[in-house]
C-alpha cells in the first residue's frame, strides 16, 4: 500500500518524470489540481499550475510536458514543468497553425509534434492527414516536416532514428465522401528529415483481439492483436493467456514486458472482477 492521496483521483492524465508520478486531476465539481507522488519517499505533493486548460501529460526526462490536444476552442500554449526545480515555461508556437489531434513525442532528435489541420469539415472531401514538426532544443525553434500519408497519429514509439505509429487498419471515407482509396492509420518517418513511409507487411487487425493498441517507449507495441517489433519490423499474433479474464483492464509496457492488470468476465449485468497481473515477454 502507498500513502493516501490528498485528493480523490479518478482516471486522469499522468506522466512519470524526475522520480515522481504527476497526475492532472479534475474533480467532480470541475475543480482542477496537479498532484505528484514521490516513489522513494512515499510522499504526495500539490503543485500550482499557470492555468486550468485541459492538457495531456508527457514525460520528457526530468520534465513534464502539458500538451494541448486541440485548437478547436482557441490556441493554448504547451507548457513545460521542470520536475527538479518546479519552474514552468512555455514551448514556442509551432508552425502547423490551428490543428487537432495534437500529440508531442520526445525523441533523441528533439520533440516531435504531430497533428491534423483544423478545417471546417475534416475528411468530407479529403482525409485529414497527419502533419508534423520537429522542435530543436538548442535553437529553441520548430521546423515543419514533410506531410505524411496516414490518418492516425495518436500513439507513437521512438526507436532507431524513426518515429513509428504501429496502428493497423485504415479508412476510405465511407460511402458518402469516399476518398477513392484507403489511407492507413499508422506509418513511420525518419528523423530528423521527416521522410514518411507506410508500415511494412501489415496484417489485418483481429476483430476479437484480447489486447490492442498498447504502445510503449521501447522496442515493442501491441496493435490489433499483434506484437509489433520495431527492431525487426515484424508482426506476431498474441492471444489471450489461459485463465485470463475475457475483458482485460489496464495494460502498460515496462522494460519490454507487457503488464496487464485485472479485468473481468461478464454475462449480462453479472460478472466477476479479477485482481491478477499478467505479464507477456516477447522473444528476443
N, C-alpha and C positions, 0 to 999 in steps of 0.2 A: 504494500500500500504506500501511496505517497501522500504528502500533506494536502489538506483540503484547499481548494482554490478560493480566492477571495470573492469570486462572483460565480454564479451559475454559468456553465459553459455548454451551450447547445452545439451541434455540428457547426464548425466555424473555420474560416481560412486560417492556416497555420504554416509556420516555417521554422526550421531548426538552424540557428546561427549563433556563433560565439558561445557554445556550450549551453544555450538556452532554447527552449521551445516557446516561440512567440505565437500568440493566438489573438486574433481580432474578433471580439465578441460583440454581438448586437443583442440586447436583451429583449424580453417580450414587449416592453413598452417603447422600444425604439432607441433606447439609450445605448451608446457605444462605449467600449473600453478596450484598451490594449493591455494584455497581461503576458507575463513570461514566467516560465518555470525553469529554475536552475537545477539541472540534473544532479550535479555533485553535492550541492548544498541542501537539496530538498527544500527550496525556498521559492515562493511566488513573489513577483513584483508587479506593480502597476506603473504604466507609462503614460505620460501626456503625449497627445498627438496634435499636429498642427491643424487638422480639420477632421470632419467625420464622414468624408466621402468614402463610400464602399470601395475597397480595393482588394486585389489578390496579393497574398504574401508569397515572396520568392526568396529563398536563401541564396546568398552570394558570399561565401566565405564567412567573415565576421560581420557582414552587412545583411540587412533585411530590406528588400525592395517592396514597396507598396505600389502595385501596378493598377492603374485604372483599366477596367475591362472594355469600356466603350466610351465613345464621344457623343453618343446619341443625346445626352442631356447637357452637352457642353464639354469642353476640354478641361480636364483636371490634371495637374502636374503629377508625374510619377515621383514618389518620394523615396528617400534612402535614409535608413536608420543605421548608424554605426553602433553595433551591439556592445562594443567595448567602452566607448566614450559617451554614448547616449546622445550624440549630436545628430541633428536632422539636416538634410539637404535635398535639393531637387535636381532631377535629371533635366538637361536642357530639352526644349521642344524637339520632337522628332520630325523628319522630313516627309512623313507619309500623309499628313493632312488629317482630316476627320475620318476616323476609322472605327470599326467594331471588331469583336473577337480579338482584342489586343492581348498578346502573350509576350513576356520578356523571358528569355532563357540565357543564363550565364554560360559562356564558353571560354576556352583559353584565349580566343582571339578577341573577346570583348562581349558585351551584351548584345543579343540579337532580339529585335522586336519584330514579331510577325503579326499581321492584322489583315483586315479586309476593308476595301474602300466603302465609305458610308455614302450610299446613294439612295434616292427616293424609293425605288423598288428593286432591291438587290436580287439578282437572279431571274428577273422576269424576261429579259431579252438575252442576257449573257450571264454566266456564273460569276459570283463574287470570288475571284481568285485571291489566293494568299499573296500578300506583298510583304517586303521585309526591309529592315535597315540594321546597320551594324554600328555600335557605339564604341569609339576608341577612348579608353580611359585616359591615356596620356594626353591626347589633344583636347579631350572633352567635347568632341564633335561626333555627330551622326553622319553616316554615308548611306545613301539609298542603294539597295542591292537589286539585281535583276528580278523581274516578276517571275513567279513560279507558275506551274501548270496544274496546281492542286487546289482543292476547295476546303480542305480540313485545316490543320494547323493549330489544334487545341492542346496537343501534348507533344513535347519534343525531347529527344535524347541527344546529348552532345558526345560524340565519340570519334576519335581518329581524324580530327580536322573536318568532320562532317556534322551537320545538324539533320537529324532524322525524325520524321513523323511516321511511325510504323502502322498507322491505322489502315486497316484493309477496307476494301469496298470503294464505292463511288456513287455518283448520281448523274442523271442526264437531264434534269429539269422537269421530268414528268410529261404527261400527255399535253398539258397546256403550257406553252412557252418552252417547248423542248429545245435543248441546246445543240442537237444534232449529233452528239456523241457523249459518252460517259467520261466525266472528269474524276480522277481518283481523289479520295480524301487525303491519302498520305503521299509522301515523297521525301526527297533528300536533296540538300545542296551543300556544296563545299564552301569552306571558309578560308580566307576572308573574301574571295572573289564573288561568292554567291551563285555559282553555276548550279542550276536546278536539274534534277533528273527524277523520273518515276522510280518507285521501288521495283526491285527485280524479282522475277519468278514468284509472284504473289499468288497464294491460294484464295479460293472463295471463303469468306468468313463463315464459320459454323453457326447455324441458327440456334443450336442447343448447347452452345459453349458454356461450360461451368464458370469460367472466369474470362473476362475480356477487358481490354484497354487498361492495362496496368503498366505504366511507363516509369522507369527509374532513372537515376543519374549515371548508371553504368552501362555495361555491355548488352544487357538483356531487357526485353519488354514482352508483354503478353498482349496480343491483339487478335480479336476474332476467334479465340480458342487456340491460337498458335503461339509458340515461343519464337520470338524473333531474335536471332543472334546477330548483332550489328557488326561483329568482327568477321564472321564468316558469311554474312548476308544470307542466312538460311532460315527456313520456317519449319517448325516441328509441332505436330499436334499435341496438345496437352489435355488430358481428360480429367474427370473427377476422381479423386483418390477413393479407394474402398472405405466405406464407413463415414465419408464426409457428408454434411447436410446438402440437400438439393439446392438450397439458396445460400451461397456464401455471403459473408458480411464484408468487412474491410480487408483490403489487401495492400501490401507495400513491398517494394524491393529493398533489401538490406544486405549489403555485402554480397551481391549477386545471388542471393537466396530470396525466393518469393515466400512471404509470410501471409497466410490467410487466417484472420481472426474471427471465430464464431460463425454464425449462420443459423439456419433453421430449416425444418421440414414442416410444410403446411398443407392441410387439407381443409379447404373452406376457411372457416374462421378459427379452426382448431389447429394447433401445431406445437412443436417443441423447439426450443431455442438451445443451440449448442454453445459450449464455452471452451471448446478445444482450439488449439492453434495448429494449423497445418503448414508444413514447410516443403517447398519444392526446390531442389538443387539441380540446375542444368548440368549436363555432361560437358566436360571441357573439350 
